[in-house]
Amino acid sequence: MKAKLTVLGSGTSMGVPTIGCTCAVCRSSDPRDCRTRPSVLIEYGGKFVLIDTTPDFREQAIREGIRQLDAVLYTHTHADHILGLDDLRPLSFHHANGIPLYARPEAAEFLRNMFRYIFDADYKFGGIAKVELNSIDGPLDLFGVRFEPVTVIHGDSEIYGYRVGSAAYLTDFSEIPETSFAQLRDLDVLFLDALRYKPHPTHSTVQNSLHIVERVKPRRAFFTHICHDLPHEATNATLPDNVRLSYDGMKLEFEI
């Protein structure tokens, strides 16, 4: 079975254009240089699974015409990955038991505390998102398809990426533990954090992510969580043929 992946956002935590910045990328007329916060949507068998609810989720959902959402997976709890949770509201009203959300145990607890007005609500007028929060610490079956958490290191924290079928999505990492590389074999599609060229304490660089591509050898690789240091067209011209920067609205298919 084929799945379709849509890149909802390909940018870093401040987005591109970045507020107050007048650099060439922030002033670019290339729409691929306009990057909202990082997230992807995976569609298969009539089901839609979202990875992360960014602060830009409302804009992303309207842009892509999202009318259905069946589950949400969270990578971690930084603001650029969770603050759009409230915007699940209009999609959640179609679910009798709410949209299921899945996160690492400590991330689930953080979400419960952060959005206490949702999870501990005693509000009878229907103005909150209908969601069901679940902790996961291993593979998950969603509508007949296996989603496999891949542990990565983000600064000094362990967070999740995800593998589904022949694709893996790893955003926000500075290191991939040796034990996780076994989960990245035989990939068609690999998404990797590649913030910029200059080193960063919590994010992978272009060069580091290229080394990972050389090791893992996916058929196709795409960089995400991109800051305004990387102009889309000029950066792509320097990359190997099977590696490209992702961009908002990009769509591709892969086998699951």
C-alpha positions in Angstrom: 0.0 0.0 0.0 1.2 3.5 -0.8 1.1 6.4 1.6 1.2 10.1 0.7 3.3 12.4 2.9 2.7 16.2 2.8 5.3 18.6 4.4 3.1 21.0 6.3 6.1 22.9 7.6 9.9 22.8 6.9 11.2 25.7 9.0 12.9 26.2 12.3 11.3 27.3 15.6 11.2 31.0 14.6 10.0 30.3 11.1 11.2 31.9 7.8 10.8 34.8 7.3 12.0 35.4 10.9 10.4 38.3 12.7 12.6 41.5 12.3 15.0 39.9 9.9 15.9 41.5 6.6 18.4 38.9 5.2 18.1 37.7 1.6 16.2 34.5 2.5 13.7 36.3 4.7 13.1 38.7 1.8 13.1 36.0 -0.9 10.4 35.8 -3.5 10.9 32.1 -3.8 7.8 30.5 -2.0 10.1 27.6 -1.0 12.0 30.0 1.2 8.8 30.7 3.2 9.0 28.0 6.0 6.4 27.4 8.7 7.2 25.3 11.8 8.1 21.6 11.1 5.4 19.0 10.7 4.2 16.4 8.2 0.9 14.7 7.4 0.7 11.1 6.3 -2.3 9.7 4.5 -3.1 6.1 3.7 -6.2 3.9 3.4 -8.4 6.9 4.0 -6.8 7.8 7.3 -4.7 10.9 8.2 -1.9 10.9 10.8 -0.2 14.1 11.8 3.2 14.4 13.3 3.3 17.4 15.7 0.9 20.4 16.0 2.9 23.5 15.4 1.9 27.1 16.2 1.2 27.3 12.4 -1.1 24.3 12.2 -4.2 26.4 11.5 -2.5 28.1 8.5 -1.0 24.8 7.4 -4.4 22.9 7.6 -6.2 25.7 5.6 -3.5 25.8 3.0 -3.6 22.0 2.4 -7.4 21.7 2.7 -7.2 19.3 5.7 -10.7 18.2 6.6 -10.0 15.0 8.5 -7.5 13.9 11.2 -7.4 10.5 12.7 -4.3 10.6 15.0 -1.5 12.8 16.1 2.1 11.7 17.0 4.4 14.0 19.0 8.1 14.0 18.7 8.7 16.2 21.8 7.3 19.2 23.7 9.1 22.2 22.5 6.8 25.1 21.7 7.2 24.9 17.9 5.9 21.3 18.0 2.9 21.5 20.3 1.3 24.9 20.5 -1.1 24.2 17.7 -2.9 21.5 19.8 -5.9 23.8 20.4 -6.4 24.2 16.7 -7.4 20.5 16.5 -10.8 21.7 17.8 -12.8 21.8 14.5 -11.4 18.5 13.3 -11.9 16.8 16.7 -15.7 17.4 16.7 -16.1 14.6 14.2 -14.7 12.1 16.7 -17.0 10.5 19.3 -14.1 9.7 21.6 -11.8 12.5 20.4 -8.6 12.5 18.3 -6.0 10.1 19.8 -2.7 11.8 20.6 0.5 9.7 21.2 3.7 10.8 22.9 6.6 9.5 25.0 5.5 9.1 28.7 7.2 12.3 29.9 6.0 14.2 26.9 2.5 13.1 27.4 2.7 14.3 31.1 4.0 17.6 29.9 1.2 18.0 27.4 -1.4 17.1 30.1 0.0 19.9 32.3 0.5 22.4 29.5 -3.0 22.0 28.2 -4.7 21.3 31.6 -7.7 23.4 30.4 -8.3 20.7 27.8 -7.4 17.5 29.7 -8.8 18.4 33.1 -11.7 20.5 31.9 -15.1 20.7 33.4 -16.5 22.9 30.7 -19.9 21.8 29.3 -20.3 24.1 26.3 -18.1 22.3 23.8 -15.4 24.9 23.3 -12.4 22.7 23.8 -10.7 20.1 21.6 -11.9 16.6 21.9 -8.6 14.6 22.2 -7.5 11.5 24.0 -3.9 11.5 25.3 -1.9 8.3 25.2 1.7 7.4 26.3 3.8 5.2 24.1 7.3 3.7 24.6 7.4 1.4 21.6 5.8 0.6 18.2 2.2 1.6 17.6 -0.4 0.1 15.3 -2.5 2.9 13.7 -5.3 1.7 11.4 -3.3 -1.4 10.4 0.1 0.3 9.9 3.0 0.1 12.2 4.5 3.4 13.4 7.9 2.8 15.1 9.4 5.5 17.5 13.1 6.2 16.7 15.0 7.6 19.7 17.2 10.6 18.8 19.1 13.1 21.0 18.0 16.7 21.0 20.7 18.6 22.9 20.6 16.7 26.3 17.1 15.2 25.8 15.9 12.0 24.3 13.0 12.6 21.9 11.2 10.6 19.2 11.4 10.5 15.5 9.2 8.0 13.7 9.5 5.3 11.0 6.5 4.1 9.0 6.9 1.7 6.2 9.8 2.7 4.0 10.0 6.3 5.4 11.5 7.9 8.5 11.0 11.4 9.9 13.7 12.6 12.2 13.4 16.3 13.2 15.1 18.2 16.0 18.2 16.1 16.7 21.9 16.7 17.4 22.8 13.0 17.5 21.4 9.7 16.5 22.3 6.9 19.0 24.0 3.8 17.5 21.0 1.7 18.7 18.7 3.7 16.5 20.6 3.2 13.2 19.2 -0.3 13.0 15.8 1.2 12.6 16.9 3.2 9.5 17.7 0.3 7.2 16.2 -0.1 3.7 14.6 3.3 3.6 13.0 4.9 0.5 12.5 8.3 2.2 14.5 9.8 5.1 13.7 13.3 6.6 16.5 14.8 8.6 17.0 17.9 10.7 19.5 20.2 8.9 19.3 23.6 10.5 22.2 25.3 8.8 25.9 24.9 8.1 27.2 26.4 11.4 27.2 24.0 14.3 24.4 24.2 16.8 24.2 22.5 20.3 20.8 20.9 19.7 20.4 20.5 15.9 22.1 18.7 13.1 23.9 20.6 10.4 23.9 20.1 6.7 27.2 18.4 6.7 26.3 16.1 9.6 23.0 15.1 8.0 24.9 14.4 4.7 27.2 12.0 6.7 24.0 10.3 8.0 22.7 10.0 4.5 25.9 8.4 3.3 25.7 5.9 6.2 22.0 5.0 6.0 21.8 5.2 2.2 18.1 6.0 1.7 16.9 6.2 -1.9 15.7 9.8 -1.2 16.6 12.2 1.6 15.0 15.5 2.5 16.3 18.1 5.0 13.8 19.9 7.3 13.8 22.3 10.3 15.7 24.7 8.1 16.6 28.2 9.2 17.1 31.4 7.1 20.8 30.6 6.5 19.9 28.2 3.7 18.4 29.6 0.4 16.4 26.9 -1.1 17.6 26.9 -4.8 21.2 27.7 -4.0 21.5 25.1 -1.3 20.0 22.4 -3.4 22.6 23.1 -6.1 25.3 22.0 -3.7 23.6 18.8 -2.5 23.9 15.2 -4.0 21.2 14.3 -6.5 19.2 12.2 -4.0 19.2 14.9 -1.3 17.0 18.0 -1.3 15.7 20.6 1.1 12.1 20.0 1.8 9.6 22.8 1.5 6.1 23.7 2.7 3.5 21.9 0.7 5.9 19.3 -0.8 4.2 16.0 -1.4 5.6 12.5 -2.1 4.6 8.9 -2.0 6.2 5.9 -0.3 5.4 2.3 0.5 4.0 1.1 3.8 
